[in-house]
Amino acid sequence: MKLLAIEARQNATYYQSRYQQVQDFGAELYVLNGIGTPDFWPKDRYRVVGSQRIDDLITEAKNWHEQERFDGIITFSESAVTTVAAVAEALGLPGVGVEAARTSRNKLLMREAHRRYDAPHPDFRFVTDLREALGAADDFGYPVILKPTLGAASNFVFKVDDREEMTELFPQALEGIEGMSWFEMEAHGLDLGPHGLLIESFLDGEEFLIEAVAWDDEVYLGSIVDRITVEGGTFDDDVHHAPTSLTTEQVAAVHRVVRAGAHAQGLRRSVLHAEVRFHRGEPYLLEIAIRPGGGGLDLIAGITATHNPIRAVMDVARGATPRVRHYRPTGVHVTAMCLLCDAGRIASIEVPAEVAESDRVFFLKVTARPGDVIRRPPEGNSILGFLGTTGTSLEDARETMLDYASKINVTFVQEGELT
């Protein structure tokens, strides 16, 4: 099996570990980056186009496909899902189609699709200036959510509690999305839909993250994870627990909602990462992305529900029936979190052996490097990395996770020091 992974602009080394998983599961993986570093992947299976333009990416992919005859095209990047759909379409390989990809990438188009097909969703409005934002918030009632249409990783997503906060945060978000890395990593020359900000009504219940697969008329919920973060004004401080606390009846309700949303977005054969929040006892869609969830959600799915999102990506990309089943938890408890630190330029990161070598740690990934600049809200949502631990219960796993996280030491370059 030959698969081609694509990013229009390489996201540092973030996806290397997932690419390695693809190879470990038996694929011969080739990587095409529009803009990228020369040593990112083995030289005989790696090409850098030198351009983010979609036409240049398609041309290079076609030339390579004529030589290698790829079975499918994949990505793990939210910023590349529309690119991959366009390239797959041009090469005649399986894919969701450009229109479904655009709808699933752009939060405004996604919401409009949910509305057309009666998939439960919050109220929403696309706003272009502060006056419109204040008007939408007044109509919906505070608190509201402010979010980009082409965002990812909770960048410039805010819970806004009143007009004063909106007056402060809206201009910051409007300016910030223009330089947002997830937008800058998109291919050039693609119609991505409106690039701007949404105001959404606030859903006041608990949130759940689902790794799923749409295959023909059915949608399979492979894994369900509870988001157990104490909620604040931003949504980057993620702490997750599995197996889910949802009842059998609630799981069935979530399944109906995710299936409705996926079909509204035009997804019939796709890997899905769905985010659902309960409001007044009923599930509503926050979003459905067409790639696996980030962080360690793929590993959590395997440990707590024997679902493998990476294998699902490989199967769906080549048009093979994926190995999936409806949600069935194993009973193993895990917690996982985004590692956060203060803002500033990193001087050093020290992870003690007690943490790095612990058999309680199933996932440890430090994505930041010395020299990186960490930005915190409202300027940005940079993270240090991810940490996940196992336990006999939620409390046991969480206590271990928090203890280990506190032992990771980050120092910063001080003003006046050489960087």
Beta strands, then each sheet from edge to edge (+ up, - down):
strand 1: 2-9
strand 2: 28-35
strand 3: 46-48
strand 4: 72-74
strand 5: 124-127
strand 6: 144-148
strand 7: 158-160
strand 8: 197-201
strand 9: 207-215
strand 10: 218-227
strand 11: 239-242
strand 12: 269-279
strand 13: 282-289
strand 14: 333-339
strand 15: 344-350
strand 16: 361-366
strand 17: 373-374
strand 18: 385-391
strand 19: 409-412
sheet 1: 3+ 2+ 1+ 4+
sheet 2: 5+ 8- 6+ 7-
sheet 3: 13+ 12- 9+ 10- 11+ 14- 18+ 16-
sheet 4: 17+ 15- 19+
end
